[in-house]
Amino acid sequence: MHDVNASRASNAFVPLMASAVLINAVGLHARPSVKLTQCAKRFAAKIELALAPDGPWTDAKSPVKVMRVKAPQGATLHFRVTGADGKAALTAVLALVHDGFGEA
């Protein structure tokens, strides 16, 4: 007998979560927002960000939505990533934030 729910569970991915502090002087303004979305779009994984560990969550692949977050310098960005390449995606977005989006 084949259990449909068991096969669905094996295809599901556990969300990976991590956070990073914004170190660049102007926070998450237009240019860093675009860099973040460009980075996120390189991956198939679903990548979301929030200013609080429990959300609300924003699609990191949408420049307009990311700019609406309006995170200032010193704010903590929380990331939630789900998908086959989630670990690589999370590593990449965290590296970008830790690098200050090349502005720090």
Residue frames as a rotation matrix with the C-alpha (Angstrom) as fourth column:
MET 1
0.582 0.813 0.000 0.00
0.813 -0.582 0.000 0.00
0.000 0.000 -1.000 0.00
HIS 2
-0.422 -0.722 0.548 1.27
0.737 -0.625 -0.257 3.51
0.528 0.295 0.796 -0.88
ASP 3
0.241 0.449 -0.860 0.88
0.866 -0.500 -0.019 6.34
-0.439 -0.740 -0.509 1.61
VAL 4
0.410 -0.001 0.912 0.46
0.681 -0.665 -0.307 9.62
0.607 0.747 -0.272 -0.30
ASN 5
0.963 -0.010 0.269 1.18
-0.170 -0.796 0.581 11.70
0.209 -0.605 -0.768 2.80
ALA 6
0.584 -0.804 0.110 4.47
0.329 0.359 0.873 9.88
-0.742 -0.473 0.474 3.43
SER 7
0.025 -0.593 0.805 5.73
0.999 0.035 -0.005 10.71
-0.025 0.805 0.593 -0.06
ARG 8
0.644 0.237 0.727 4.69
0.310 -0.950 0.034 14.34
0.699 0.204 -0.686 0.38
ALA 9
0.959 -0.282 -0.007 6.57
-0.087 -0.318 0.944 14.53
-0.268 -0.905 -0.330 3.67
SER 10
0.286 -0.911 0.296 9.75
0.704 0.410 0.580 13.20
-0.650 0.042 0.758 2.07
ASN 11
-0.015 -0.235 0.972 9.54
0.907 -0.413 -0.086 15.96
0.421 0.880 0.219 -0.57
ALA 12
0.897 0.383 0.218 8.95
0.248 -0.848 0.469 18.70
0.365 -0.367 -0.856 2.00
PHE 13
-0.185 -0.977 0.104 11.80
0.502 -0.185 -0.845 20.87
0.845 -0.104 0.525 3.22
VAL 14
0.370 0.205 -0.906 12.20
0.920 -0.219 0.327 22.09
-0.131 -0.954 -0.270 6.75
PRO 15
0.845 -0.057 0.532 12.58
0.126 -0.945 -0.302 25.89
0.520 0.323 -0.791 6.80
LEU 16
-0.102 -0.919 -0.382 16.07
0.954 0.019 -0.299 27.11
0.282 -0.395 0.874 7.64
MET 17
0.873 0.425 0.239 16.25
0.332 -0.877 0.347 30.25
0.357 -0.224 -0.907 9.74
ALA 18
-0.162 -0.915 -0.369 19.03
0.987 -0.152 -0.054 32.69
-0.006 -0.373 0.928 10.57
SER 19
0.896 0.434 -0.100 19.51
0.436 -0.900 0.007 36.38
-0.087 -0.050 -0.995 11.24
ALA 20
-0.217 -0.954 0.208 22.06
0.961 -0.246 -0.124 39.11
0.170 0.173 0.970 10.55
VAL 21
0.300 0.234 -0.925 22.50
0.549 -0.835 -0.033 42.71
-0.780 -0.498 -0.379 11.67
LEU 22
0.724 -0.011 0.689 22.50
0.611 -0.453 -0.649 45.47
0.319 0.891 -0.322 9.03
ILE 23
0.142 -0.774 -0.617 25.87
0.782 -0.295 0.550 47.22
-0.607 -0.561 0.563 9.25
ASN 24
-0.472 -0.332 0.817 25.70
0.815 -0.517 0.261 49.49
0.335 0.789 0.514 6.21
ALA 25
-0.959 -0.130 -0.252 25.14
0.243 -0.835 -0.493 53.16
-0.146 -0.534 0.833 7.08
VAL 26
-0.669 0.731 -0.138 21.76
-0.742 -0.642 0.194 53.68
0.053 0.232 0.971 5.42
GLY 27
-0.280 0.588 0.759 20.19
-0.402 0.646 -0.649 50.30
-0.872 -0.487 0.055 6.14
LEU 28
-0.481 0.196 0.854 18.05
0.639 0.745 0.189 48.49
-0.600 0.637 -0.484 3.63
HIS 29
-0.025 0.416 -0.909 17.48
-0.418 -0.830 -0.368 51.28
-0.908 0.371 0.195 1.08
ALA 30
0.729 0.495 -0.473 17.02
-0.598 0.125 -0.792 50.90
-0.332 0.860 0.387 -2.69
ARG 31
0.140 -0.741 -0.656 20.46
-0.870 0.225 -0.439 49.65
0.473 0.632 -0.613 -3.75
PRO 32
-0.796 -0.421 0.434 20.87
-0.587 0.709 -0.389 47.01
-0.144 -0.565 -0.812 -1.01
SER 33
0.068 0.906 0.418 17.27
-0.475 0.398 -0.785 45.91
-0.877 -0.145 0.458 -1.59
VAL 34
0.707 0.144 -0.692 18.01
-0.706 0.190 -0.682 45.28
0.033 0.971 0.236 -5.26
LYS 35
-0.348 -0.899 -0.265 21.26
-0.818 0.429 -0.382 43.45
0.457 0.084 -0.885 -4.40
LEU 36
-0.613 0.177 0.770 19.37
-0.529 0.632 -0.566 41.26
-0.587 -0.754 -0.294 -1.95
THR 37
0.476 0.871 0.118 16.63
-0.451 0.357 -0.818 40.40
-0.755 0.336 0.563 -4.44
GLN 38
0.436 -0.406 -0.803 19.17
-0.832 0.158 -0.531 39.69
0.343 0.900 -0.269 -7.20
CYS 39
-0.687 -0.698 0.202 20.98
-0.712 0.592 -0.379 37.33
0.145 -0.404 -0.903 -4.85
ALA 40
-0.342 0.641 0.687 17.73
-0.451 0.529 -0.719 35.65
-0.824 -0.556 0.108 -3.78
LYS 41
0.604 0.659 -0.450 16.58
-0.676 0.123 -0.727 35.14
-0.424 0.742 0.519 -7.37
ARG 42
-0.225 -0.768 -0.599 19.66
-0.919 0.373 -0.132 33.01
0.325 0.521 -0.790 -8.10
PHE 43
-0.961 -0.132 0.245 18.09
-0.238 0.845 -0.479 30.24
-0.144 -0.519 -0.843 -6.02
ALA 44
-0.491 0.816 -0.306 15.00
0.054 0.379 0.924 28.09
0.870 0.437 -0.230 -6.43
ALA 45
-0.571 0.222 -0.791 14.36
0.810 0.311 -0.497 28.18
0.135 -0.924 -0.357 -2.67
LYS 46
0.515 0.740 0.432 11.66
0.465 -0.665 0.585 30.38
0.720 -0.101 -0.687 -1.19
ILE 47
-0.563 -0.752 -0.342 13.47
0.758 -0.305 -0.576 33.16
0.329 -0.584 0.742 0.70
GLU 48
0.543 0.770 0.336 11.68
0.464 -0.608 0.644 35.45
0.700 -0.194 -0.687 3.11
LEU 49
-0.672 -0.738 -0.058 12.84
0.478 -0.372 -0.796 38.17
0.566 -0.563 0.603 5.49
ALA 50
0.576 0.817 -0.015 11.38
0.503 -0.340 0.795 39.91
0.644 -0.466 -0.606 8.51
LEU 51
-0.120 -0.577 0.808 12.37
-0.410 -0.713 -0.569 42.39
0.904 -0.399 -0.151 11.21
ALA 52
0.043 0.175 0.984 11.06
-0.981 0.193 0.008 40.09
-0.188 -0.966 0.180 13.94
PRO 53
-0.849 -0.494 0.186 11.72
-0.465 0.867 0.178 36.36
-0.249 0.065 -0.966 14.38
ASP 54
-0.496 0.745 0.446 8.01
0.479 0.663 -0.575 35.61
-0.724 -0.072 -0.686 14.06
GLY 55
-0.371 0.299 0.879 7.33
0.895 -0.140 0.424 37.90
0.250 0.944 -0.215 11.05
PRO 56
0.733 0.666 0.140 5.51
-0.125 0.333 -0.934 39.33
-0.669 0.667 0.327 9.27
TRP 57
-0.150 -0.811 0.566 7.48
0.435 0.460 0.774 37.73
-0.888 0.363 0.283 6.44
THR 58
0.513 0.183 -0.839 8.36
-0.547 -0.684 -0.484 39.42
-0.662 0.706 -0.250 3.14
ASP 59
0.848 -0.186 0.496 9.30
0.473 0.690 -0.548 37.77
-0.240 0.700 0.673 -0.16
ALA 60
0.209 -0.878 -0.431 13.04
0.059 -0.428 0.902 38.46
-0.976 -0.214 -0.037 -0.57
LYS 61
-0.495 -0.367 0.787 12.73
0.759 0.259 0.598 38.06
-0.423 0.893 0.151 -4.35
SER 62
0.432 0.704 0.564 10.53
0.848 -0.530 0.011 41.17
0.307 0.473 -0.826 -4.69
PRO 63
-0.616 -0.759 0.211 12.50
0.649 -0.641 -0.410 44.47
0.446 -0.116 0.887 -4.74
VAL 64
-0.238 0.609 0.757 9.39
-0.263 -0.790 0.553 46.53
0.935 -0.067 0.349 -3.98
LYS 65
0.770 0.560 -0.307 8.43
0.089 0.382 0.920 44.36
0.632 -0.736 0.244 -1.00
VAL 66
0.140 -0.806 -0.575 11.99
0.956 0.261 -0.133 44.35
0.257 -0.531 0.808 0.35
MET 67
-0.674 -0.392 0.626 12.21
0.312 -0.920 -0.239 48.16
0.670 0.034 0.742 0.12
ARG 68
0.230 0.869 0.438 8.95
-0.253 -0.381 0.889 48.41
0.940 -0.315 0.132 2.09
VAL 69
0.402 -0.151 -0.903 10.65
0.772 0.586 0.246 46.72
0.492 -0.796 0.353 5.03
LYS 70
0.529 -0.224 0.818 12.58
-0.179 -0.972 -0.150 49.99
0.829 -0.067 -0.555 5.62
ALA 71
0.769 -0.324 -0.551 15.14
0.634 0.490 0.598 48.43
0.076 -0.809 0.582 7.94
PRO 72
0.845 -0.477 0.242 17.60
-0.473 -0.877 -0.079 50.98
0.250 -0.048 -0.967 9.40
GLN 73
-0.114 -0.958 -0.262 21.27
-0.328 0.285 -0.901 50.44
0.938 -0.017 -0.347 10.21
GLY 74
-0.779 -0.274 0.564 21.57
-0.616 0.162 -0.771 48.20
0.120 -0.948 -0.295 13.26
ALA 75
0.294 0.939 0.177 18.29
-0.939 0.319 -0.133 46.38
-0.181 -0.127 0.975 12.58
THR 76
-0.637 -0.415 0.650 18.32
-0.332 0.908 0.254 42.59
-0.696 -0.054 -0.716 12.64
LEU 77
-0.044 0.571 -0.820 17.09
-0.979 0.137 0.148 40.90
0.197 0.810 0.553 9.48
HIS 78
-0.234 0.085 0.968 15.60
-0.411 0.894 -0.178 37.47
-0.881 -0.440 -0.174 10.05
PHE 79
-0.399 0.036 -0.916 15.63
-0.900 0.174 0.398 35.05
0.174 0.984 -0.037 7.12
ARG 80
0.049 0.453 0.890 13.45
-0.347 0.843 -0.410 31.98
-0.937 -0.289 0.199 6.53
VAL 81
-0.327 -0.307 -0.894 14.44
-0.944 0.061 0.324 29.78
-0.045 0.950 -0.310 3.60
THR 82
0.172 0.441 0.881 12.71
-0.282 0.879 -0.385 26.67
-0.944 -0.182 0.276 2.24
GLY 83
0.831 0.181 -0.526 13.76
-0.553 0.162 -0.817 24.54
-0.062 0.970 0.235 -0.73
ALA 84
0.889 -0.458 0.004 16.28
0.447 0.865 -0.229 22.14
0.102 0.205 0.973 -2.18
ASP 85
-0.028 -0.941 0.338 19.02
0.679 -0.266 -0.684 24.78
0.734 0.211 0.646 -2.41
GLY 86
0.827 0.529 0.189 17.96
0.215 -0.609 0.763 26.49
0.519 -0.591 -0.618 0.81
LYS 87
0.614 -0.653 -0.443 21.25
0.625 0.059 0.779 26.06
-0.482 -0.755 0.444 2.63
ALA 88
-0.400 -0.769 0.498 23.23
0.915 -0.302 0.268 27.69
-0.056 0.563 0.824 -0.20
ALA 89
0.113 0.541 0.833 20.62
0.517 -0.748 0.416 30.45
0.849 0.383 -0.365 -0.50
LEU 90
0.939 0.253 -0.233 20.74
0.315 -0.365 0.876 31.22
0.136 -0.896 -0.423 3.22
THR 91
0.187 -0.958 -0.218 24.55
0.818 0.029 0.575 31.27
-0.544 -0.285 0.789 3.17
ALA 92
-0.403 -0.345 0.848 24.53
0.851 -0.482 0.208 33.71
0.337 0.806 0.488 0.23
VAL 93
0.420 0.614 0.668 22.03
0.314 -0.789 0.528 36.21
0.852 -0.012 -0.524 1.66
LEU 94
0.888 -0.155 -0.433 23.73
0.415 -0.137 0.900 36.17
-0.199 -0.978 -0.058 5.07
ALA 95
-0.112 -0.988 0.110 27.11
0.928 -0.064 0.367 36.81
-0.356 0.144 0.924 3.43
LEU 96
-0.173 0.130 0.976 25.64
0.670 -0.711 0.214 39.77
0.722 0.691 0.036 1.54
VAL 97
0.817 0.522 0.243 24.25
0.153 -0.603 0.783 41.32
0.555 -0.603 -0.573 4.74
HIS 98
0.683 -0.621 -0.385 27.45
0.575 0.132 0.807 40.62
-0.450 -0.773 0.447 6.71
ASP 99
-0.318 -0.809 0.495 29.41
0.945 -0.225 0.239 42.33
-0.082 0.543 0.835 3.91
GLY 100
-0.278 0.284 -0.918 27.22
0.233 -0.907 -0.351 45.42
-0.932 -0.311 0.186 4.25
PHE 101
0.704 0.581 0.408 26.04
0.473 0.044 -0.880 44.96
-0.530 0.812 -0.244 0.65
GLY 102
0.078 -0.791 0.607 29.47
0.975 -0.068 -0.214 46.18
0.210 0.608 0.765 -0.40
GLU 103
0.483 0.212 0.849 28.79
0.199 -0.971 0.130 49.57
0.853 0.106 -0.512 1.23
ALA 104
0.984 -0.007 -0.177 30.29
0.175 -0.103 0.979 49.10
-0.026 -0.995 -0.100 4.69
